[in-house]
Amino acid sequence: MTVRAAMTPEITVVVPTHNRIEILPEVLAALDRQEGGPAFEILVVDDGSDDGTPAFLDVWRSQHPARVLRQENAGPAAARNKAVAAAAGRWVAFLGDDTVPAAGWLAAHRQALRDRGDAENLGVLGYTAWHESMRLNPFLRYINEHGLQFGYALIRDPERVPFNFLYTSNLVLPRDLLLAEPFDTRFPYPAWEDIELGYRLDKKGFRLVYAPSAKVRHFHPTDLARFAGRQEKAGYSAVVFYRLHPELGPFLGLAPSGPPPLPSLRRQRLREGLVRGLQNLPVHLPRLWEETLRFHYIRGLHRGWQDGAGTRLREAETP
């Protein structure tokens, strides 16, 4: 375990949390078991939890040299900004409240920074695997490695990772960059707000590298139905992203005239029935999965466009 209290931390580990009492204690316990890493502090931001998390954190804080901040539920972007403002470290390491770090997680991040000269415009993306307690199937493996959740297998050059891989489940960034370019809190769901930050940083010469040895395990049970709901929220938030950066229309699936037509509902029902029937079998169906989920993303685009999501963002003051 790295001793934190006796020295100024190099890294502030930030864990925003909202109603994840079933896994948050394991995440924090894993931070106690970090080996060989730098001096670090832990900063947890309770984003308006009402599931027993506040009481747990009161006890946990009394036993650990860590800080707990609290806010009314405002989403992870606001929680991260709050933590960055209070952080003491030169770097900020973001963890999800459901991503459990390996014992060498922080040491691997620090070594990746050191190997590249501790550059001021450098960030490090780690690898997020599924938690060992989860029952995996081909669908879960696909969305993690090749599909719509992470897609680590799509990283071609670990020294030049595209902005759309800025995943805050396992990421280290310089605090000064985050103070100058905070997360935009105007996204209605926790979707795209980290990628939007990555795009802004990328335009200013930021470089993201990939260090797969900095590993965490993601406890987030899901299936097609739950992931489809996630994709609809992502589509809605994509409209906000588009209002901020219309030049990214093709990337987001939007044009000045709006989203593409919604695919056939009849075909969608057939696809979803087929996917549900096969999702726990050892079959690999990436095209079917992507077509099925694309429907929900486009439906989210339509809902966001019809609601006028983000129509006044470009006139508003930057957060």
C-alpha positions in Angstrom: 0.0 0.0 0.0 1.3 3.5 -0.9 1.4 5.9 2.1 -0.5 9.0 1.2 -0.9 11.1 4.3 2.7 12.0 5.0 3.6 13.6 1.7 2.2 15.9 -1.0 0.3 13.7 -3.5 1.5 13.5 -7.1 -1.9 12.2 -8.2 -5.4 12.8 -7.0 -7.7 9.8 -7.6 -11.2 11.0 -8.3 -14.2 8.7 -7.8 -17.6 10.3 -8.6 -20.4 8.2 -7.3 -24.1 7.9 -7.4 -26.1 5.0 -5.9 -23.4 2.3 -6.3 -23.2 1.0 -2.8 -23.1 -2.6 -4.1 -19.6 -2.0 -5.7 -18.2 1.3 -4.4 -16.7 -0.3 -1.2 -14.7 -2.8 -3.4 -13.4 0.1 -5.6 -12.2 2.0 -2.6 -10.7 -1.1 -0.9 -8.7 -1.8 -4.1 -7.2 1.7 -3.8 -5.9 0.7 -0.3 -4.0 -2.2 -2.0 -2.1 -0.1 -4.6 1.5 -1.2 -4.9 4.6 0.5 -6.1 2.9 3.7 -7.2 3.3 7.4 -6.5 2.0 9.3 -3.5 -1.7 9.8 -4.0 -4.8 11.1 -2.4 -8.4 9.8 -2.8 -11.2 12.2 -3.4 -14.8 10.8 -3.6 -17.6 13.0 -4.8 -21.1 11.8 -3.7 -23.4 13.0 -6.4 -26.6 13.0 -4.4 -26.8 9.3 -3.5 -29.7 8.0 -1.5 -28.9 4.3 -1.3 -26.8 4.1 1.8 -23.7 5.6 0.1 -23.6 8.7 2.4 -23.6 6.6 5.6 -21.0 4.3 4.2 -18.7 7.2 3.2 -19.0 8.7 6.6 -17.6 5.6 8.2 -15.0 5.0 5.5 -13.8 8.6 5.7 -13.2 8.3 9.4 -10.8 5.4 8.8 -8.9 6.7 5.7 -6.8 9.7 4.9 -9.1 10.7 2.1 -11.7 13.4 1.3 -15.4 13.2 0.5 -17.2 16.0 -1.2 -21.0 16.1 -1.6 -23.4 17.8 -4.0 -27.0 17.6 -5.1 -27.4 15.1 -8.0 -25.9 17.0 -11.0 -24.2 14.2 -12.9 -20.6 12.9 -13.2 -19.4 15.9 -15.2 -20.2 18.3 -12.4 -18.8 15.9 -9.8 -15.5 15.6 -11.7 -15.2 19.4 -12.1 -15.8 19.8 -8.3 -13.1 17.3 -7.6 -10.6 18.8 -10.0 -11.0 22.2 -8.3 -10.2 20.6 -4.9 -7.5 18.3 -6.1 -3.9 18.6 -4.7 -2.2 16.4 -7.2 -0.4 17.5 -10.4 -2.4 14.7 -12.2 -6.0 13.6 -11.8 -6.8 9.9 -12.1 -10.4 9.2 -12.9 -12.1 6.0 -11.8 -15.7 4.9 -12.2 -17.6 4.0 -9.1 -17.9 0.6 -10.6 -14.4 0.1 -11.9 -12.1 -1.8 -9.5 -8.4 -1.1 -10.0 -5.7 -3.8 -10.0 -2.9 -3.5 -7.4 -0.5 -2.1 -9.9 -3.0 0.3 -11.6 -1.7 3.6 -10.4 1.9 2.6 -10.7 1.3 1.7 -14.4 -0.2 5.1 -15.1 2.6 6.9 -13.4 5.2 4.9 -15.3 3.5 5.6 -18.6 3.7 9.4 -17.8 7.3 9.1 -16.7 8.3 7.1 -19.9 7.1 10.1 -22.0 8.8 12.8 -20.0 5.8 13.8 -17.8 4.7 16.0 -20.7 2.2 18.7 -19.7 -0.2 18.0 -22.6 -0.2 14.2 -22.1 -2.9 11.9 -20.8 -3.0 8.1 -20.2 -5.9 5.8 -20.9 -5.9 2.5 -19.1 -7.7 -0.8 -19.9 -11.1 -1.5 -18.5 -12.0 -5.2 -18.5 -15.2 -6.9 -17.2 -15.3 -7.8 -13.5 -14.4 -11.4 -12.8 -17.7 -12.0 -11.0 -19.7 -11.3 -14.2 -21.0 -14.0 -16.5 -19.5 -13.1 -19.8 -21.0 -13.8 -23.2 -20.0 -12.9 -26.8 -22.1 -9.8 -26.7 -20.4 -8.4 -23.6 -17.0 -9.2 -25.0 -17.8 -7.5 -28.3 -19.1 -4.2 -26.9 -16.0 -4.0 -24.6 -13.3 -4.8 -27.2 -14.8 -4.0 -30.6 -18.2 -2.3 -30.1 -20.0 0.5 -28.6 -19.0 0.6 -25.0 -15.2 0.9 -25.2 -13.6 -0.7 -28.3 -10.0 -1.2 -27.2 -9.2 -3.5 -30.1 -9.8 -0.6 -32.4 -6.9 1.4 -31.0 -4.3 1.3 -33.9 -1.5 3.3 -32.4 -1.2 3.4 -28.6 1.0 6.5 -28.8 -1.7 8.5 -30.7 -5.1 7.5 -29.4 -8.1 9.4 -31.0 -10.1 11.8 -28.9 -13.1 9.5 -28.8 -11.3 7.1 -26.5 -11.2 9.6 -23.6 -12.9 7.2 -21.2 -13.2 8.5 -17.6 -13.6 5.0 -16.2 -9.8 4.7 -16.2 -7.9 7.8 -17.2 -5.1 10.2 -16.0 -5.0 13.8 -17.1 -3.0 16.9 -16.0 -5.0 18.9 -13.5 -4.0 22.2 -15.1 -5.5 21.1 -18.4 -8.8 20.2 -16.6 -8.9 23.6 -14.9 -8.5 25.3 -18.2 -10.9 22.9 -20.0 -13.5 21.5 -17.6 -16.1 19.0 -18.4 -19.2 20.5 -20.0 -22.1 20.1 -17.5 -24.9 20.7 -20.1 -25.1 17.2 -21.3 -28.5 15.7 -20.1 -27.1 12.2 -19.6 -23.7 10.8 -18.7 -22.9 10.2 -22.4 -20.5 12.1 -24.7 -19.4 14.6 -22.0 -16.0 12.9 -21.7 -15.5 12.5 -25.5 -16.5 16.2 -26.0 -13.7 17.1 -23.5 -11.3 14.9 -25.5 -12.2 16.8 -28.7 -11.5 20.2 -27.2 -8.2 19.0 -25.8 -7.2 17.4 -29.0 -7.7 20.7 -30.9 -5.2 22.2 -28.5 -2.4 19.7 -29.1 -3.2 17.2 -26.3 -1.9 13.7 -26.8 -3.6 10.6 -25.4 -1.7 7.3 -25.0 -2.9 3.8 -24.1 -1.3 1.8 -21.3 -3.2 -1.5 -21.1 -1.2 -2.5 -18.0 -3.1 0.1 -16.1 -6.1 -2.2 -15.6 -9.4 -2.0 -13.9 -12.4 -4.4 -13.8 -15.8 -3.1 -14.6 -18.8 -4.3 -12.5 -21.7 -3.2 -14.7 -24.1 -6.1 -15.5 -25.9 -5.4 -18.8 -27.7 -7.0 -21.6 -29.2 -6.0 -24.9 -32.2 -4.3 -23.5 -30.3 -2.2 -20.9 -27.6 -1.4 -23.4 -30.2 -0.3 -25.9 -31.5 2.2 -23.3 -27.9 3.5 -22.9 -27.7 4.0 -26.7 -30.9 6.0 -26.8 -29.5 8.3 -24.2 -26.3 8.6 -26.1 -28.2 9.6 -29.2 -30.0 12.3 -27.3 -26.8 13.6 -25.9 -25.2 13.5 -29.3 -27.5 16.3 -30.4 -26.0 18.5 -27.6 -22.5 17.5 -28.8 -23.5 18.5 -32.4 -24.8 21.9 -31.3 -21.4 22.6 -29.6 -19.3 21.2 -32.5 -21.4 21.0 -35.8 -18.3 20.1 -37.7 -18.5 16.6 -36.1 -21.9 16.0 -37.7 -20.8 13.0 -39.7 -19.1 11.4 -36.7 -22.2 11.8 -34.6 -24.7 10.8 -37.3 -26.3 14.2 -37.8 -26.6 16.7 -40.6 -27.9 20.3 -40.6 -31.2 18.9 -41.6 -31.3 16.6 -38.6 -30.9 12.9 -38.0 -31.3 10.1 -40.6 -34.6 8.3 -41.0 -35.5 5.9 -38.3 -35.0 2.3 -39.5 -38.0 0.0 -40.0 -39.7 -0.7 -36.7 -40.9 -4.1 -37.9 -37.4 -5.2 -38.8 -36.2 -3.9 -35.5 -38.6 -6.1 -33.6 -37.5 -9.1 -35.5 -33.8 -8.3 -34.9 -34.4 -7.7 -31.2 -36.2 -11.0 -30.8 -33.4 -12.8 -32.5 -30.7 -11.1 -30.4 -32.5 -11.9 -27.2 -32.8 -15.5 -28.1 -29.2 -15.9 -29.0 -27.4 -13.5 -26.6 -26.4 -16.2 -24.1 -25.2 -18.7 -26.7 -21.6 -18.9 -27.9 -22.3 -17.1 -31.2 -20.6 -13.9 -32.5 -23.1 -11.6 -34.4 -21.5 -8.2 -34.6 -23.5 -7.0 -37.6 -26.8 -8.0 -36.0 -25.8 -6.4 -32.7 -24.7 -3.1 -34.3 -27.8 -2.8 -36.5 -30.0 -3.5 -33.5 -28.4 -0.9 -31.3 -28.1 1.6 -34.1 -31.9 1.8 -34.1 -31.9 3.0 -30.5 -29.2 5.5 -31.1 -31.1 7.0 -34.0 -34.2 7.1 -32.0 -32.3 9.1 -29.4 -31.1 11.4 -32.1 -34.7 12.0 -33.2 -35.9 12.6 -29.6 -33.1 15.1 -28.9 -33.6 16.9 -32.2 -37.4 17.2 -31.7 -36.9 18.4 -28.1 -34.5 21.0 -29.4 -31.7 19.7 -27.2 -28.8 22.1 -27.0 -30.3 24.7 -29.4 -29.1 27.6 -27.2 -25.7 26.1 -26.2 -23.6 28.1 -28.7 -25.1 31.3 -27.4 -24.6 30.4 -23.7 -21.6 31.1 -21.7 -19.0 28.3 -21.7 -19.1 26.5 -18.3 
